[in-house]
Amino acid sequence: MTSLDKPTTPEGSPVGDDQKAVTQAALFDAFGGIRGTVETMLPGLLFVMIYTINKDVKSSAIAAGAVAVLLVIVRLLRKDTVKHAFSGVFGVGVGVAFALFTGDAKGFYLPGMIYGAGLGVAFTVSALLGFPLLGVVLGPVFKENLSWRTRNPGRKKAYTKASLAWGLIFLAKYAILFPLYWWGDATQLGWVLIALKLPPMVLAVYFTWLFLANAPAPIDVIAEYEAQEAAEKAAKAAARERGV
């Protein structure tokens, strides 16, 4: 690829390895990284392992809920960020409540499945409407907020493609899981869900990185605001000096 073929920033400079590295780091942080992924998977894995052994919904649900809470406590004690852990414990808590209320192990998985399928629809529809959901989620991470909508069409295109990828991947995943929920048993559903937990997410994040790393650089609206504020303060200070 020649320099003329390379993606460029709004200022016209080629997109390079630095932007790809920054994009990778930002996505890694936004989606929780390896630790966040493990913490998300662990309660569900524990639930299906215990249920496979003893077929007891109550003990399986309580164990999954307890480990989710424990993961949050560990993060609090280590003074780490808890945003991913709290979202995980909330999801597990809803699943535990469903399982205990219905007495059916499948109830543990149903809220998360409905949520995931809903996200798939939301990502797809938002992309088709030209207001990609991924741009809303990741805009603050890249300090561009919603500037990509009107000021950076290349970023908007990348967010649209990435949102569509997330939507289609999620819908394909739950097209497999819901038939198992209706016609399979709880153990089969649990293990297939665990097997499908990581690969679709990795694929979706990869496509997001691919599209964004080759898109124009984000416009740092935070830096713009700070620069404008500093300029206004300097102008006021100069005006006071002239007045003296």
C-alpha positions in Angstrom: 0.0 0.0 0.0 1.4 3.4 -0.9 1.2 6.4 1.3 -1.6 7.8 -0.9 -3.7 4.7 -0.2 -3.3 4.8 3.5 -6.2 6.0 5.7 -5.7 9.5 6.9 -6.6 11.6 9.9 -8.8 14.7 9.4 -5.6 16.7 9.0 -4.4 14.5 6.2 -1.6 12.6 7.9 -1.5 8.8 7.4 -2.9 6.5 10.0 0.1 4.7 11.5 1.1 2.1 14.0 0.7 4.5 17.0 -3.0 5.0 16.3 -3.5 1.2 16.0 -1.7 0.7 19.3 -3.8 3.4 21.0 -7.0 1.9 19.5 -6.0 -1.5 20.8 -5.3 -0.2 24.3 -8.6 1.7 24.4 -10.6 -1.3 23.3 -8.8 -3.5 25.7 -9.7 -1.2 28.6 -13.3 -0.6 27.4 -14.2 -4.3 27.2 -12.4 -5.3 30.4 -9.4 -7.1 29.1 -8.4 -10.6 30.0 -9.3 -10.2 33.7 -12.7 -8.7 33.0 -13.4 -11.6 30.5 -12.5 -14.2 33.1 -14.6 -12.5 35.8 -17.5 -12.5 33.4 -17.2 -16.2 32.6 -16.4 -17.6 36.0 -19.9 -17.4 37.7 -21.6 -19.0 34.7 -18.9 -21.7 34.5 -19.3 -22.4 38.2 -23.1 -22.7 37.9 -23.0 -25.2 35.1 -20.2 -27.3 36.7 -22.1 -27.6 40.0 -25.4 -28.2 38.2 -23.9 -30.9 36.0 -22.7 -32.7 39.1 -25.7 -32.5 41.5 -28.6 -31.1 39.4 -29.4 -28.8 42.3 -30.6 -25.3 41.1 -30.4 -23.7 44.5 -26.8 -24.6 45.3 -25.6 -23.8 41.8 -27.2 -20.4 41.8 -26.0 -19.5 45.3 -22.4 -20.5 44.4 -22.5 -18.4 41.2 -23.9 -15.4 43.0 -21.3 -15.7 45.8 -18.3 -15.9 43.5 -19.6 -12.8 41.5 -19.9 -10.8 44.8 -16.4 -12.1 45.8 -14.9 -10.8 42.6 -16.3 -7.4 43.3 -15.0 -7.4 46.9 -11.5 -8.4 45.6 -11.5 -5.5 43.2 -12.6 -3.1 45.9 -9.9 -4.3 48.3 -7.3 -3.9 45.5 -8.7 -0.5 44.6 -9.2 -1.6 41.0 -11.9 -0.3 38.7 -15.2 -2.1 39.4 -17.3 -1.0 36.5 -17.0 -4.4 34.7 -17.3 -6.4 38.0 -20.4 -4.5 39.0 -22.1 -5.0 35.7 -21.2 -8.7 35.9 -22.6 -9.2 39.4 -25.8 -7.4 38.4 -26.3 -9.8 35.5 -25.5 -12.8 37.7 -27.8 -11.5 40.4 -30.7 -11.3 38.0 -29.9 -14.8 36.7 -29.8 -16.2 40.2 -33.1 -14.6 41.0 -34.7 -16.1 37.9 -33.3 -19.6 38.6 -34.4 -19.6 42.3 -37.9 -18.1 41.5 -38.6 -20.6 38.7 -36.8 -23.6 40.1 -35.4 -24.2 36.6 -31.7 -24.0 35.9 -32.5 -22.6 32.5 -33.8 -19.5 34.3 -30.2 -18.6 35.2 -29.3 -18.1 31.6 -32.6 -16.5 30.3 -32.0 -12.8 31.4 -28.5 -12.8 29.9 -29.8 -14.3 26.7 -32.6 -11.8 26.3 -30.2 -9.0 27.1 -27.6 -10.3 24.5 -30.3 -10.7 21.8 -31.6 -7.3 22.5 -28.1 -5.8 22.1 -27.8 -7.6 18.8 -30.9 -6.0 17.6 -29.9 -2.6 19.0 -26.5 -2.7 17.3 -27.9 -3.7 14.0 -30.8 -1.2 14.0 -28.5 1.6 15.1 -26.1 0.9 12.3 -28.9 0.8 9.7 -30.3 4.1 11.1 -26.9 5.8 10.8 -26.5 6.4 14.5 -24.2 3.4 15.4 -24.4 2.4 19.1 -20.8 1.5 19.3 -19.9 5.1 18.6 -22.0 6.2 21.5 -20.3 3.7 23.8 -16.7 4.2 22.6 -16.8 8.0 21.9 -16.0 8.9 25.5 -13.3 6.3 25.6 -11.5 8.0 22.7 -12.3 11.5 24.1 -14.3 12.3 20.9 -17.8 12.0 22.4 -20.2 12.4 19.5 -17.9 14.5 17.3 -17.7 11.6 14.9 -21.3 12.2 13.9 -20.8 15.5 12.2 -17.1 16.3 12.1 -15.4 13.0 11.3 -17.4 11.0 8.6 -14.6 8.4 8.4 -15.0 7.5 12.1 -18.8 7.4 11.7 -18.4 4.9 8.8 -16.1 2.8 10.9 -18.4 2.8 13.9 -21.3 1.9 11.6 -19.4 -1.1 10.2 -18.3 -2.2 13.7 -21.8 -1.9 15.1 -23.2 -3.9 12.3 -20.6 -6.6 12.9 -21.5 -6.7 16.6 -25.2 -6.9 15.8 -24.8 -9.8 13.3 -22.4 -11.7 15.5 -24.7 -11.4 18.5 -27.8 -12.4 16.5 -26.0 -15.4 15.1 -25.0 -16.5 18.6 -28.5 -16.3 20.0 -29.9 -18.0 17.0 -28.0 -21.0 18.2 -28.8 -20.6 21.9 -32.5 -20.0 21.9 -33.4 -23.2 20.2 -31.3 -25.0 22.9 -33.2 -23.1 25.6 -36.5 -24.2 24.2 -35.7 -27.8 23.3 -32.4 -28.8 25.0 -31.7 -29.5 28.6 -30.1 -27.0 31.1 -26.8 -28.8 31.1 -26.4 -28.7 27.3 -27.5 -25.1 27.2 -25.0 -24.1 29.9 -22.0 -25.8 28.3 -22.8 -24.5 24.8 -23.3 -21.0 26.3 -19.9 -21.2 28.0 -18.3 -22.4 24.8 -19.9 -19.4 22.9 -19.0 -16.8 25.5 -15.6 -15.9 24.4 -15.2 -16.5 20.6 -18.0 -14.2 19.4 -16.8 -11.4 21.7 -13.2 -11.8 20.5 -14.4 -11.7 16.9 -16.6 -8.6 17.5 -13.7 -6.8 19.2 -11.3 -7.8 16.4 -13.6 -6.3 13.8 -14.0 -3.2 15.9 -10.2 -2.8 16.1 -9.9 -3.5 12.4 -12.3 -0.8 11.4 -11.3 1.9 13.9 -7.5 1.4 13.6 -7.8 2.1 9.9 -10.2 5.0 10.3 -9.3 8.7 10.7 -8.0 9.6 14.1 -10.6 10.7 16.7 -11.1 14.4 17.3 -10.2 15.0 21.0 -13.0 17.3 21.9 -11.8 17.3 25.6 -8.5 18.8 24.5 -10.3 21.3 22.3 -12.5 22.4 25.2 -9.6 22.8 27.5 -7.6 24.8 24.9 -10.6 27.0 24.3 -11.1 27.5 28.1 -7.4 28.4 28.4 -7.6 30.9 25.6 -10.6 32.6 27.1 -8.8 32.9 30.5 -5.7 34.3 28.7 -7.9 36.8 26.8 -9.6 37.9 30.1 -6.2 38.3 31.8 -4.9 40.4 28.9 -8.0 42.5 29.0 -7.6 43.2 32.7 -4.0 44.1 32.2 -4.9 46.6 29.5 -7.6 48.0 31.7 -5.0 48.6 34.4 
